[in-house]
Every structure is written in structure tokens, then in C-alpha cells.
Amino acid sequence: MSEHTNNSNEDSAISVRAADIITAILFLAFGLIVMIGSLKLGASWGSDGPEAGYFPFYISLIILLSSTVTLYQAAIVNKRKKTESFVDSEPLKQVMAVLLPGIVFVLGVQLIGIYVASALYIAIFMVWLGKYPIWKAIAVSIGVTVALYLMFEFWFQVPLPHGSWFNPLEFVGVN
């Protein structure tokens, strides 16, 4: 991997400054959520020791302080990082080509179950990114899914999610 710093914004998807600002804002939101939750639990020292929210409160305070410093540095102090590239367009497209279908897969597991979602996910990735023939993708995805079913449902007797919205395997008796 090369240690290449792109100082031009020609093919940059996001600058270092923008990434720092976005990350600091997300951590500020996270710290605030944790702080509010810990205050609801009780963040003081009780007669028998610390209350449930005591340590989370101070951890969130540290997160808020460090995120505020990071946001200040990125927005005010380090304006020169506006031209530095955090990630170029092509690597970002490659990451998104895996991340977005992964998110859809997780949602699919909740809606149609792990077996059908896994079969679709494997087949689509084999054809789309792996450039395998459709018949191989179908064979491998069905084989892996049947192996998962036999291993978990039959041998280990550990039921995996079958889908809350629709269970397409109901017609073969998988409940």
C-alpha cells in the first residue's frame, strides 16, 4: 500500500477536514445521547457507591470534550486540510459496493430470514463482483444455504431468524 497523499481535489470524494468535522459531530451526538441516558439512570455518588450512570456519564463527558476539541481544530484551526483528500472516488465506490449490499442483507435477514437472504446475497455477489456464471452462483448459494440450515437447525438445533415480515421457506415446512 502506498503512502500517497493527494493534495488535489480532482478525484477526491471527501476532504480530510470534512471527514474530521463529520466524525466530531457524530461523536458529539453519541456522547450527548450517552450522557442523557446516564443522567436518567443516576450519575451521582449514592450512599452505597456510584449509581448506574456514574461511569457512563464521565466517559461521555470525556467523549464530548475530545469531540469538541476535534471539531474546533477541524473547523477553525486546520483550514489547510480542506484541500487534502481523505478518500478518492474510486476506493469509495469499491467500499460502497460492499457496504450498501451488506446493509440490505442485514435488513433482508430481518424481513425474509437468513436462509433466503444469504442465498440471494451470495448469488448476487458472485455474479456482480466475482463475474461467475449464474448457474455456479445459484449452485453455490443454494449449497451454502442448505449447509447452514442442516448445521444450525437440524444438527445443533439452534433456530436462526426465519423472517418477521415474510417467510418464503414456509412452503417447505421451515417455520
Secondary structure, 3 states (H helix, E strand, C coil): CCCCCCCCCCCEEEEHHHHHHHHHHHHHHHHHHHHHHHHHHCCCEECCEECCCHHHHHHHHHHHHHHHHHHHHHHHHCHHHHCCEEEEHHHHHHHHHHHHHHHHHHHHHHHHCHHHHHHHHHHHHHHHCCCCCHHHHHHHHHHHHHHHHHHHHHHCCCCCCCCCCCCHHHHHCCC
